């Protein structure tokens, strides 16, 4: 299946061995990875993997009903890498998660319409987090959507992140302010789905529409950006492993937090334009969690993003949804924010990003070099199903 801009396998959990070591062996056969150690083969020509992380994923998926009778998909992600026998079980994938509602519908675990809202809960065992997938219909078929990085329109799904506020800091505005001043730069520090520093592109002499590789290669710009995320990260009180506040050196070398982006007015039909950094590298598109954070910032009065965004409805006292179209190097990422604004306070209850998904193939894969233990486990599963 393809989910968003990732591809991989979705395997019915009951069709795979329960033993983790045998599951890992199964994945190496399926994806074309070395059975032990490492290999110089980056093409994975003996399997279904494609040689890079976004296409080296596999979900083990199950379906269950919660105590209240509502349906739930339970997912466990295996992240693989070319040339390595190791399997990473510590992460989830927001892109591939978009495929799971369509897997459940295709396998007849769920009706096409899901429930009255078109929503199904997705629990991820790797991270112990919950998302909600909302599938829309258009007549008798799925509503189609286009997303950056995918050529053409395919069945669409909104993936809602529950309780996204304060993912790392516990607060939507970690510094307590809608804007902060760091040297020559006025920024907004926002933590919705991920902590992010949002800066005006114009204050760097940029527009927010530049080539992202050129920005990363602009030493003057990037050094200023690094200084900014260090100072902002310290004021946000970001914490590293063990729960200790991150130092300036740790922030300078961090590969994950805070995310940082420069924003400018939209120029191609969206609501705002951005260039996004992870922070060490420029992102070729827009990360989905970062998109949710920037979309939320666009709806919080007084933030840098709110000042630059155009054509957006305001949240009111009654809970409502607002969709924010974010222009990025690959096109437009649409994020939906659910929340309220009353008595000067904005409350974000859910954040969603729009993805598309498709089934690429259904079938069976022969295993040519499976161990006796794996063959025996699969034979037991087959006998039980019969």
LINHU-V216368 format. One record per residue. N is the residue number from 0. SS is DSSP state (H for helix, E for strand, - for the rest). PSI is psi in whole degrees, 0 to 359 (999 if undefined). D_CENTER is the distance of its C-alpha to the mean C-alpha in Angstrom with 2 decimals. Layout:
BEGIN
n:N ss:SS psi:PSI d_center:D_CENTER
n:N ss:SS psi:PSI d_center:D_CENTER
END
This chain:
BEGIN
n:0 ss:- psi:157 d_center:16.41
n:1 ss:E psi:133 d_center:13.89
n:2 ss:E psi:115 d_center:10.55
n:3 ss:- psi:235 d_center:9.08
n:4 ss:- psi:23 d_center:10.01
n:5 ss:E psi:155 d_center:10.35
n:6 ss:E psi:156 d_center:13.53
n:7 ss:E psi:193 d_center:15.13
n:8 ss:E psi:146 d_center:17.35
n:9 ss:E psi:116 d_center:17.28
n:10 ss:E psi:129 d_center:20.38
n:11 ss:E psi:125 d_center:22.22
n:12 ss:H psi:323 d_center:22.50
n:13 ss:H psi:345 d_center:26.25
n:14 ss:H psi:1 d_center:26.88
n:15 ss:- psi:153 d_center:25.91
n:16 ss:- psi:149 d_center:27.93
n:17 ss:- psi:328 d_center:27.13
n:18 ss:- psi:127 d_center:28.15
n:19 ss:H psi:319 d_center:25.23
n:20 ss:H psi:321 d_center:27.38
n:21 ss:H psi:325 d_center:28.21
n:22 ss:H psi:318 d_center:24.63
n:23 ss:H psi:320 d_center:23.87
n:24 ss:H psi:316 d_center:26.98
n:25 ss:H psi:315 d_center:26.00
n:26 ss:H psi:322 d_center:22.67
n:27 ss:H psi:320 d_center:24.64
n:28 ss:H psi:313 d_center:27.00
n:29 ss:H psi:320 d_center:24.50
n:30 ss:H psi:351 d_center:22.38
n:31 ss:- psi:42 d_center:25.39
n:32 ss:- psi:159 d_center:24.99
n:33 ss:- psi:141 d_center:27.99
n:34 ss:- psi:337 d_center:29.33
n:35 ss:- psi:150 d_center:30.11
n:36 ss:- psi:224 d_center:29.39
n:37 ss:E psi:166 d_center:28.19
n:38 ss:- psi:152 d_center:29.12
n:39 ss:- psi:355 d_center:29.43
n:40 ss:- psi:112 d_center:28.34
n:41 ss:- psi:358 d_center:25.08
n:42 ss:- psi:340 d_center:25.46
n:43 ss:- psi:45 d_center:25.14
n:44 ss:- psi:348 d_center:27.89
n:45 ss:- psi:8 d_center:28.86
n:46 ss:- psi:197 d_center:25.66
n:47 ss:- psi:356 d_center:22.70
n:48 ss:- psi:163 d_center:20.25
n:49 ss:- psi:11 d_center:19.94
n:50 ss:- psi:358 d_center:20.26
n:51 ss:- psi:158 d_center:16.96
n:52 ss:H psi:322 d_center:13.84
n:53 ss:H psi:346 d_center:11.59
n:54 ss:H psi:28 d_center:14.50
n:55 ss:- psi:54 d_center:15.56
n:56 ss:E psi:152 d_center:13.71
n:57 ss:E psi:131 d_center:15.45
n:58 ss:E psi:131 d_center:14.85
n:59 ss:E psi:120 d_center:17.98
n:60 ss:E psi:142 d_center:17.95
n:61 ss:E psi:165 d_center:20.61
n:62 ss:E psi:136 d_center:21.72
n:63 ss:E psi:171 d_center:23.63
n:64 ss:E psi:136 d_center:25.08
n:65 ss:- psi:167 d_center:24.76
n:66 ss:- psi:331 d_center:28.11
n:67 ss:- psi:4 d_center:28.18
n:68 ss:- psi:352 d_center:27.91
n:69 ss:- psi:146 d_center:24.46
n:70 ss:E psi:153 d_center:22.42
n:71 ss:E psi:135 d_center:19.45
n:72 ss:E psi:132 d_center:17.40
n:73 ss:E psi:123 d_center:17.15
n:74 ss:E psi:144 d_center:14.78
n:75 ss:E psi:119 d_center:15.16
n:76 ss:E psi:136 d_center:13.19
n:77 ss:E psi:119 d_center:15.37
n:78 ss:E psi:123 d_center:14.07
n:79 ss:- psi:165 d_center:17.02
n:80 ss:- psi:144 d_center:18.37
n:81 ss:- psi:144 d_center:21.30
n:82 ss:- psi:5 d_center:24.66
n:83 ss:E psi:140 d_center:23.82
n:84 ss:- psi:342 d_center:24.80
n:85 ss:- psi:148 d_center:22.53
n:86 ss:- psi:131 d_center:19.59
n:87 ss:E psi:119 d_center:16.81
n:88 ss:- psi:14 d_center:16.27
n:89 ss:- psi:351 d_center:14.64
n:90 ss:- psi:166 d_center:10.86
n:91 ss:- psi:170 d_center:8.37
n:92 ss:- psi:112 d_center:5.96
n:93 ss:H psi:326 d_center:3.48
n:94 ss:H psi:306 d_center:5.43
n:95 ss:H psi:335 d_center:8.54
n:96 ss:H psi:335 d_center:8.50
n:97 ss:- psi:337 d_center:9.54
n:98 ss:- psi:339 d_center:12.63
n:99 ss:H psi:318 d_center:13.83
n:100 ss:H psi:323 d_center:15.69
n:101 ss:H psi:327 d_center:17.43
n:102 ss:H psi:314 d_center:18.38
n:103 ss:H psi:323 d_center:19.93
n:104 ss:H psi:315 d_center:21.76
n:105 ss:H psi:325 d_center:22.95
n:106 ss:- psi:7 d_center:24.29
n:107 ss:- psi:19 d_center:26.07
n:108 ss:- psi:331 d_center:24.51
n:109 ss:- psi:148 d_center:23.63
n:110 ss:- psi:159 d_center:25.57
n:111 ss:- psi:322 d_center:24.18
n:112 ss:- psi:356 d_center:24.20
n:113 ss:- psi:244 d_center:22.54
n:114 ss:- psi:195 d_center:24.25
n:115 ss:- psi:334 d_center:25.66
n:116 ss:- psi:352 d_center:22.37
n:117 ss:- psi:18 d_center:20.53
n:118 ss:E psi:149 d_center:18.11
n:119 ss:E psi:139 d_center:17.42
n:120 ss:E psi:142 d_center:16.00
n:121 ss:E psi:115 d_center:13.70
n:122 ss:E psi:128 d_center:14.49
n:123 ss:E psi:122 d_center:12.89
n:124 ss:- psi:335 d_center:15.82
n:125 ss:- psi:313 d_center:14.27
n:126 ss:- psi:357 d_center:12.87
n:127 ss:- psi:38 d_center:15.08
n:128 ss:E psi:160 d_center:12.53
n:129 ss:E psi:132 d_center:12.81
n:130 ss:E psi:166 d_center:10.82
n:131 ss:E psi:126 d_center:12.93
n:132 ss:E psi:130 d_center:12.83
n:133 ss:E psi:113 d_center:15.37
n:134 ss:E psi:132 d_center:17.12
n:135 ss:- psi:145 d_center:19.75
n:136 ss:E psi:151 d_center:23.04
n:137 ss:E psi:96 d_center:25.35
n:138 ss:- psi:234 d_center:28.76
n:139 ss:- psi:356 d_center:28.82
n:140 ss:E psi:178 d_center:25.66
n:141 ss:E psi:146 d_center:21.95
n:142 ss:- psi:133 d_center:21.08
n:143 ss:E psi:150 d_center:19.82
n:144 ss:E psi:156 d_center:17.30
n:145 ss:- psi:141 d_center:16.53
n:146 ss:- psi:156 d_center:13.35
n:147 ss:- psi:138 d_center:13.46
n:148 ss:- psi:356 d_center:13.91
n:149 ss:- psi:127 d_center:15.34
n:150 ss:- psi:111 d_center:19.08
n:151 ss:- psi:172 d_center:20.26
n:152 ss:- psi:137 d_center:19.46
n:153 ss:E psi:171 d_center:18.26
n:154 ss:E psi:131 d_center:17.71
n:155 ss:E psi:154 d_center:15.13
n:156 ss:E psi:138 d_center:13.10
n:157 ss:E psi:127 d_center:11.69
n:158 ss:E psi:111 d_center:9.11
n:159 ss:E psi:133 d_center:10.50
n:160 ss:E psi:121 d_center:9.66
n:161 ss:E psi:142 d_center:13.21
n:162 ss:- psi:59 d_center:15.07
n:163 ss:- psi:348 d_center:12.50
n:164 ss:E psi:136 d_center:15.48
n:165 ss:- psi:42 d_center:16.47
n:166 ss:- psi:322 d_center:13.59
n:167 ss:- psi:338 d_center:15.74
n:168 ss:- psi:347 d_center:18.95
n:169 ss:- psi:357 d_center:19.65
n:170 ss:- psi:146 d_center:20.24
n:171 ss:- psi:323 d_center:18.69
n:172 ss:- psi:90 d_center:21.19
n:173 ss:- psi:330 d_center:21.67
n:174 ss:- psi:352 d_center:24.84
n:175 ss:- psi:1 d_center:26.30
n:176 ss:- psi:150 d_center:26.62
n:177 ss:- psi:332 d_center:24.97
n:178 ss:- psi:152 d_center:26.00
n:179 ss:E psi:152 d_center:27.33
n:180 ss:E psi:125 d_center:29.57
n:181 ss:E psi:103 d_center:29.24
n:182 ss:- psi:237 d_center:32.09
n:183 ss:- psi:2 d_center:31.97
n:184 ss:E psi:132 d_center:28.44
n:185 ss:E psi:122 d_center:27.46
n:186 ss:E psi:165 d_center:23.85
n:187 ss:E psi:129 d_center:21.75
n:188 ss:E psi:114 d_center:19.92
n:189 ss:E psi:138 d_center:17.27
n:190 ss:E psi:88 d_center:15.13
n:191 ss:E psi:110 d_center:12.87
n:192 ss:- psi:324 d_center:9.54
n:193 ss:- psi:144 d_center:10.41
n:194 ss:E psi:133 d_center:13.96
n:195 ss:E psi:146 d_center:14.70
n:196 ss:E psi:121 d_center:18.04
n:197 ss:E psi:119 d_center:18.71
n:198 ss:E psi:153 d_center:21.89
n:199 ss:E psi:126 d_center:24.18
n:200 ss:H psi:323 d_center:24.29
n:201 ss:H psi:332 d_center:27.99
n:202 ss:H psi:346 d_center:28.87
n:203 ss:H psi:4 d_center:28.00
n:204 ss:- psi:24 d_center:29.99
n:205 ss:- psi:175 d_center:26.92
n:206 ss:- psi:343 d_center:25.68
n:207 ss:- psi:13 d_center:21.90
n:208 ss:- psi:7 d_center:22.41
n:209 ss:- psi:164 d_center:23.42
n:210 ss:- psi:128 d_center:22.44
n:211 ss:H psi:327 d_center:19.72
n:212 ss:H psi:323 d_center:21.65
n:213 ss:H psi:322 d_center:24.78
n:214 ss:H psi:315 d_center:23.33
n:215 ss:H psi:329 d_center:22.27
n:216 ss:H psi:353 d_center:25.78
n:217 ss:- psi:98 d_center:27.52
n:218 ss:H psi:319 d_center:28.74
n:219 ss:H psi:313 d_center:30.13
n:220 ss:H psi:311 d_center:27.00
n:221 ss:H psi:326 d_center:24.66
n:222 ss:H psi:322 d_center:27.16
n:223 ss:H psi:321 d_center:27.31
n:224 ss:H psi:319 d_center:23.54
n:225 ss:H psi:314 d_center:23.59
n:226 ss:H psi:320 d_center:26.49
n:227 ss:H psi:313 d_center:24.73
n:228 ss:H psi:333 d_center:21.58
n:229 ss:H psi:309 d_center:24.00
n:230 ss:H psi:318 d_center:26.18
n:231 ss:H psi:320 d_center:23.45
n:232 ss:H psi:322 d_center:21.74
n:233 ss:H psi:317 d_center:25.18
n:234 ss:H psi:330 d_center:25.83
n:235 ss:H psi:343 d_center:22.51
n:236 ss:- psi:34 d_center:23.65
n:237 ss:- psi:143 d_center:20.56
n:238 ss:E psi:147 d_center:21.22
n:239 ss:- psi:203 d_center:20.74
n:240 ss:H psi:140 d_center:21.48
n:241 ss:H psi:0 d_center:24.22
n:242 ss:H psi:12 d_center:23.53
n:243 ss:- psi:143 d_center:25.71
n:244 ss:E psi:137 d_center:25.24
n:245 ss:- psi:142 d_center:24.04
n:246 ss:- psi:171 d_center:26.87
n:247 ss:H psi:320 d_center:27.05
n:248 ss:H psi:320 d_center:27.12
n:249 ss:H psi:320 d_center:24.05
n:250 ss:H psi:322 d_center:22.13
n:251 ss:H psi:327 d_center:23.62
n:252 ss:H psi:4 d_center:22.34
n:253 ss:- psi:138 d_center:18.96
n:254 ss:- psi:354 d_center:16.10
n:255 ss:- psi:315 d_center:13.38
n:256 ss:- psi:149 d_center:14.83
n:257 ss:- psi:153 d_center:15.65
n:258 ss:E psi:158 d_center:13.46
n:259 ss:E psi:143 d_center:16.01
n:260 ss:E psi:153 d_center:16.54
n:261 ss:E psi:143 d_center:19.71
n:262 ss:E psi:152 d_center:20.19
n:263 ss:E psi:177 d_center:23.01
n:264 ss:- psi:148 d_center:24.36
n:265 ss:- psi:147 d_center:22.86
n:266 ss:- psi:352 d_center:24.99
n:267 ss:- psi:39 d_center:23.61
n:268 ss:- psi:359 d_center:23.44
n:269 ss:- psi:195 d_center:20.35
n:270 ss:- psi:337 d_center:20.62
n:271 ss:E psi:154 d_center:19.74
n:272 ss:E psi:146 d_center:19.18
n:273 ss:E psi:157 d_center:17.22
n:274 ss:E psi:129 d_center:16.86
n:275 ss:E psi:139 d_center:14.13
n:276 ss:E psi:146 d_center:14.73
n:277 ss:- psi:358 d_center:12.88
n:278 ss:- psi:346 d_center:15.84
n:279 ss:- psi:335 d_center:18.03
n:280 ss:- psi:151 d_center:16.84
n:281 ss:E psi:139 d_center:16.27
n:282 ss:- psi:133 d_center:13.08
n:283 ss:- psi:340 d_center:14.24
n:284 ss:- psi:241 d_center:12.00
n:285 ss:- psi:120 d_center:9.69
n:286 ss:- psi:146 d_center:6.30
n:287 ss:H psi:320 d_center:4.41
n:288 ss:H psi:319 d_center:5.33
n:289 ss:H psi:324 d_center:8.39
n:290 ss:H psi:320 d_center:9.06
n:291 ss:H psi:320 d_center:9.36
n:292 ss:H psi:314 d_center:11.55
n:293 ss:H psi:321 d_center:13.59
n:294 ss:H psi:317 d_center:14.13
n:295 ss:H psi:318 d_center:15.44
n:296 ss:H psi:326 d_center:17.58
n:297 ss:H psi:337 d_center:19.04
n:298 ss:- psi:2 d_center:20.40
n:299 ss:- psi:108 d_center:21.91
n:300 ss:- psi:136 d_center:25.44
n:301 ss:- psi:344 d_center:26.57
n:302 ss:- psi:163 d_center:23.43
n:303 ss:H psi:318 d_center:23.40
n:304 ss:H psi:318 d_center:20.68
n:305 ss:H psi:322 d_center:22.80
n:306 ss:H psi:330 d_center:25.85
n:307 ss:H psi:338 d_center:24.48
n:308 ss:- psi:147 d_center:22.59
n:309 ss:- psi:146 d_center:24.88
n:310 ss:- psi:21 d_center:25.35
n:311 ss:- psi:143 d_center:23.26
n:312 ss:- psi:157 d_center:24.81
n:313 ss:- psi:141 d_center:25.37
n:314 ss:- psi:145 d_center:24.26
n:315 ss:- psi:192 d_center:27.44
n:316 ss:- psi:334 d_center:28.96
n:317 ss:- psi:134 d_center:27.92
n:318 ss:- psi:133 d_center:24.28
n:319 ss:E psi:171 d_center:22.72
n:320 ss:E psi:143 d_center:19.62
n:321 ss:E psi:132 d_center:19.13
n:322 ss:E psi:130 d_center:16.96
n:323 ss:E psi:124 d_center:16.33
n:324 ss:E psi:116 d_center:16.29
n:325 ss:E psi:115 d_center:15.09
n:326 ss:E psi:132 d_center:16.95
n:327 ss:E psi:177 d_center:15.52
n:328 ss:- psi:335 d_center:17.06
n:329 ss:- psi:358 d_center:15.78
n:330 ss:E psi:227 d_center:16.64
n:331 ss:E psi:125 d_center:15.27
n:332 ss:E psi:125 d_center:11.85
n:333 ss:E psi:124 d_center:12.79
n:334 ss:E psi:141 d_center:11.48
n:335 ss:E psi:130 d_center:13.72
n:336 ss:E psi:132 d_center:15.10
n:337 ss:E psi:129 d_center:17.59
n:338 ss:E psi:192 d_center:20.26
n:339 ss:E psi:161 d_center:23.79
n:340 ss:E psi:116 d_center:25.91
n:341 ss:E psi:144 d_center:29.39
n:342 ss:- psi:38 d_center:31.98
n:343 ss:- psi:9 d_center:30.06
n:344 ss:E psi:132 d_center:26.96
n:345 ss:E psi:128 d_center:23.49
n:346 ss:E psi:124 d_center:21.66
n:347 ss:E psi:120 d_center:18.02
n:348 ss:E psi:325 d_center:17.65
n:349 ss:E psi:151 d_center:14.38
n:350 ss:E psi:135 d_center:11.51
n:351 ss:E psi:151 d_center:9.92
n:352 ss:E psi:145 d_center:8.24
n:353 ss:E psi:128 d_center:10.31
n:354 ss:E psi:166 d_center:9.75
n:355 ss:E psi:162 d_center:12.74
n:356 ss:E psi:161 d_center:13.81
n:357 ss:E psi:153 d_center:17.11
n:358 ss:- psi:121 d_center:19.35
n:359 ss:- psi:327 d_center:20.75
n:360 ss:- psi:141 d_center:23.39
n:361 ss:- psi:140 d_center:24.88
n:362 ss:- psi:195 d_center:27.33
n:363 ss:- psi:146 d_center:28.76
n:364 ss:- psi:120 d_center:28.73
n:365 ss:- psi:143 d_center:32.00
n:366 ss:- psi:121 d_center:31.94
n:367 ss:- psi:333 d_center:34.68
n:368 ss:- psi:28 d_center:34.75
n:369 ss:- psi:145 d_center:33.49
n:370 ss:- psi:163 d_center:35.17
n:371 ss:H psi:323 d_center:37.75
n:372 ss:H psi:318 d_center:35.58
n:373 ss:H psi:316 d_center:32.63
n:374 ss:H psi:320 d_center:35.10
n:375 ss:H psi:318 d_center:36.74
n:376 ss:H psi:318 d_center:33.59
n:377 ss:H psi:326 d_center:32.58
n:378 ss:H psi:320 d_center:36.18
n:379 ss:H psi:319 d_center:36.16
n:380 ss:H psi:316 d_center:33.03
n:381 ss:H psi:319 d_center:34.69
n:382 ss:H psi:321 d_center:37.91
n:383 ss:H psi:322 d_center:36.30
n:384 ss:H psi:324 d_center:34.62
n:385 ss:- psi:999 d_center:38.00
END
